[in-house]
Amino acid sequence: LRGTMRIQMRLLDSAISELANISEVQNSEHSTKARVITMMIQGMGASINSILALTEEVNMSIRDCYGIARQVSDTAINVCFISVSNTDIAERAEKHALQKWYRDFDREHSKGGFNISTKFNKIPEIKEVPGLAEALKLFTNAAGKELRDWIGHSLDHRIKLVSTKSEPAAIALSGASSGISRNASELLHGTYAGVTYFWIGIDGAFVGKEGFEQRWVSQHLLSIFSATFLSVSGVLAVLETVFGIKEPATIQKQLNRDILEIIDS
């Protein structure tokens, strides 16, 4: 499983190289989209590399891989959504990032009845940053409050939009998200259910070290692998459909067939 993840990282690197060439074509229909998703795909690769580092040994480090795999899945959905959408969605993603960067210079937080402020000593003037005024306006509501979500569509809706251009990609993204989201959410929110997920067996009884080690591959690594494998598969399928990046997608299709043969056997 880990070897397959390394292969997929190389496929993402290959796709990034081709996207870099597309992003450099001035006024191209796809140049903005290619520029935005290149950074996001690099992030996916970095996260998969982190999973590989955390799974070198059979231990509890694997629990942190669930949140990382969830990040890979969500990023893949956004990459595919941006790819199949009009250019204005990629531009919106850039504007969202720009205004987030600026607002972080001066933020106020309220948690548990306490107000916490963080402010940098030197904050750039809005007029000094190209496009910042427009970005701030786009992500500010009528009451003057920040609109925190970068897009108004749910993950489910984004996957449905992807399916209009590539049904195989949408199926892969749906499988990745469905398989990892629930348990990753419990872990990321620090619930008791998230902690005990690693120590409770099918009968509801606590399992010991031996039981944990048995499930490390058959349950935990397999769940994490499935999420990242399907996420990469979905991204490469969309890159082939939208940008004509064929070689990584062709190799991924063979990997898909290899995995299905293993499952069938």
Salt bridges, closest charged atoms under 4 A:
ASP74 OD2 - ARG70 NE 3.13
GLU94 OE2 - ARG35 NE 2.88
ASP104 OD1 - ARG107 NE 2.46
ASP106 OD2 - LYS119 NZ 3.99
GLU134 OE2 - LYS95 NZ 2.83
GLU146 OE2 - LYS100 NZ 3.45
GLU146 OE2 - ARG103 NE 3.91
GLU146 OE1 - ARG107 NH1 2.92
GLU146 OE1 - ARG148 NH1 3.53
ASP156 OD2 - LYS160 NZ 3.44
GLU240 OE1 - LYS253 NZ 3.08
